[in-house]
Amino acid sequence: MPRVFVQGRPVDSYPPLAPEARRGKVRRVTEVGEEVLHRPCRDVTEFGPDLAALIDDMFLTMYVAEGAGLAANQVGVGLRLFVYDCPDDEGGRHVGHVVNPVLDTLGPAGRRLLDESEGCLSVPGAVMDVPRPDRAVVRGFDKDGEPLTIEGTGYFARCLAHETDHCDGQVYLDRLSGRERKDALRQVADRRDEVFARRAANVEALKG
C-alpha cells in the first residue's frame, strides 16, 4: 500500500481529498499574463483563521483544477504560500502546505537535473519539458507558524520547486526558450476550453 506523508510525516491512513478541502470554497485560478503571477509575493506575517481559510480554499481549488500543487497567487492572493497533494516517483503521496517557502540551493553533488514534462494550472492545457533538480528541500512554516522542512525527490521535487517559483513571481514559461514559450501558448489556445469545461464538471461533481 502506498505511503502517505502529511506535512512531511508518515500517516497510517488518509482520505482521497485532504480534509481542508471540505471546508473550502472554489476560487478562480489566475492565468499567465495577470500581474499577480509575475511579481514576488509578500511574506505571510499573520497566522490565524484567515490564513487557515485561504489554505482550505486553495486545497479545494487545486482538486477542482486537477493539480498537484497550487500557490496563493494562483488564486489572486500575493502571499508566499502553497499547498500540494503530489506523488513522488516511488508511489508515495505527499500532502500539505508551506508558508513563506524558501528553496535550498543544492550543490552539484547533491542533485541531478531531469528534463521532464511539466504543466501549470495557470497555463491551462500546456505541457512542456522543463529541467529541474531531482531533489528539493523547502523550508518554511505551517499555518500555525511552526517551522517546517519538506524534502522531495523526483516528481515531488519538481512540484516543490515549481510552487516556490510561483511565490517568487515566476511561472515555468520563464524557464523556456522563446520558441518553447510560443509552443506552450499555442497549446493553451487549443486546449483551454476543454480544461475549463473539465473544471466546471468537477465543481458540479463535488456539489453532488
SULPE-V842838 format. One record per residue. N is the residue number from 0. RES is the residue in one small letter. PSI is psi in radians with two decimals (999 if undefined). NEAR is the number of other C-alpha atoms within 8 Angstrom. Layout:
{{N RES PSI NEAR} {N RES PSI NEAR}}
//
This chain:
{{0 m 2.32 2} {1 p 2.52 6} {2 r 2.56 10} {3 v 2.33 13} {4 f 2.14 12} {5 v 2.12 10} {6 q 0.65 10} {7 g -0.03 11} {8 r 2.39 6} {9 p 2.51 8} {10 v 2.72 9} {11 d -0.64 6} {12 s 2.74 5} {13 y 2.49 7} {14 p 2.88 6} {15 p -0.62 4} {16 l 2.44 6} {17 a 2.46 10} {18 p -0.51 7} {19 e -0.60 11} {20 a -0.53 13} {21 r -0.44 8} {22 r -0.17 9} {23 g 2.96 14} {24 k 2.54 9} {25 v 2.29 9} {26 r 2.77 8} {27 r 2.38 7} {28 v 2.18 10} {29 t 2.76 11} {30 e 2.70 11} {31 v 2.40 8} {32 g -0.39 6} {33 e 2.39 8} {34 e -0.68 6} {35 v -0.43 11} {36 l -0.24 16} {37 h 0.38 10} {38 r 2.58 9} {39 p 2.47 10} {40 c 2.74 11} {41 r 2.56 7} {42 d 2.49 7} {43 v 2.24 10} {44 t -0.24 4} {45 e 2.08 5} {46 f 2.11 11} {47 g -2.78 8} {48 p -0.58 6} {49 d -0.71 7} {50 l -0.75 10} {51 a -0.71 10} {52 a -0.66 10} {53 l -0.75 9} {54 i -0.74 12} {55 d -0.85 14} {56 d -0.68 15} {57 m -0.69 17} {58 f -0.85 15} {59 l -0.75 14} {60 t -0.72 13} {61 m -0.78 12} {62 y -0.75 9} {63 v -0.67 12} {64 a 0.01 9} {65 e 0.77 7} {66 g 2.90 10} {67 a -0.20 9} {68 g 2.78 12} {69 l 2.23 14} {70 a 2.75 14} {71 a -0.61 14} {72 n -0.20 14} {73 q -0.16 14} {74 v 0.38 11} {75 g 0.20 11} {76 v 2.03 8} {77 g 0.95 10} {78 l 2.61 12} {79 r 1.73 14} {80 l 2.41 13} {81 f 2.78 14} {82 v 2.81 14} {83 y 2.64 13} {84 d 1.63 10} {85 c 2.42 12} {86 p 2.76 11} {87 d -3.11 14} {88 d -0.16 9} {89 e 0.14 5} {90 g 0.02 8} {91 g 2.69 11} {92 r 2.34 12} {93 h 2.19 15} {94 v 2.40 14} {95 g -2.88 10} {96 h 2.72 12} {97 v 2.21 14} {98 v 2.37 12} {99 n 0.94 11} {100 p 2.48 13} {101 v 2.22 8} {102 l 2.18 10} {103 d 2.52 8} {104 t 2.04 4} {105 l 2.39 8} {106 g 2.87 6} {107 p -0.56 6} {108 a -0.38 5} {109 g 0.20 7} {110 r 2.86 10} {111 r 2.31 8} {112 l 2.32 8} {113 l 2.23 9} {114 d 1.58 8} {115 e 2.94 9} {116 s 2.55 8} {117 e 2.44 8} {118 g -3.12 10} {119 c 2.34 10} {120 l -0.39 11} {121 s 0.00 9} {122 v 1.18 11} {123 p 2.14 12} {124 g -0.22 11} {125 a 2.43 12} {126 v 2.20 10} {127 m 2.69 10} {128 d 2.26 8} {129 v 2.26 12} {130 p 2.25 8} {131 r 2.64 10} {132 p 2.61 11} {133 d 0.04 13} {134 r 2.48 13} {135 a 2.51 15} {136 v 2.13 12} {137 v 2.30 12} {138 r 2.49 13} {139 g -2.47 12} {140 f 2.79 14} {141 d -3.11 11} {142 k -0.27 12} {143 d 0.04 7} {144 g 0.19 7} {145 e 2.40 7} {146 p 2.60 8} {147 l 2.40 10} {148 t 2.17 10} {149 i 2.24 9} {150 e 2.42 10} {151 g 2.74 11} {152 t 2.82 12} {153 g -2.28 10} {154 y -0.62 11} {155 f -0.63 13} {156 a -0.72 16} {157 r -0.75 14} {158 c -0.82 12} {159 l -0.75 12} {160 a -0.73 11} {161 h -0.82 10} {162 e -0.62 12} {163 t -0.65 12} {164 d -0.79 11} {165 h -0.77 13} {166 c -0.42 17} {167 d 0.09 9} {168 g 0.39 12} {169 q 2.50 12} {170 v 2.85 12} {171 y -0.37 10} {172 l -0.49 7} {173 d -0.28 7} {174 r 0.05 7} {175 l 2.81 10} {176 s 2.92 6} {177 g -0.71 6} {178 r -0.74 7} {179 e -0.68 9} {180 r -0.75 11} {181 k -0.68 8} {182 d -0.78 8} {183 a -0.76 12} {184 l -0.52 10} {185 r -0.68 8} {186 q -0.71 12} {187 v -0.82 12} {188 a -0.65 7} {189 d -0.55 8} {190 r -0.12 11} {191 r -0.81 11} {192 d -0.71 7} {193 e -0.73 7} {194 v -0.79 10} {195 f -0.53 8} {196 a -0.68 8} {197 r -0.71 8} {198 r -0.73 11} {199 a -0.69 9} {200 a -0.63 8} {201 n -0.66 10} {202 v -0.78 9} {203 e -0.67 8} {204 a -0.67 7} {205 l -0.59 6} {206 k -0.64 5} {207 g 999 4}}
//
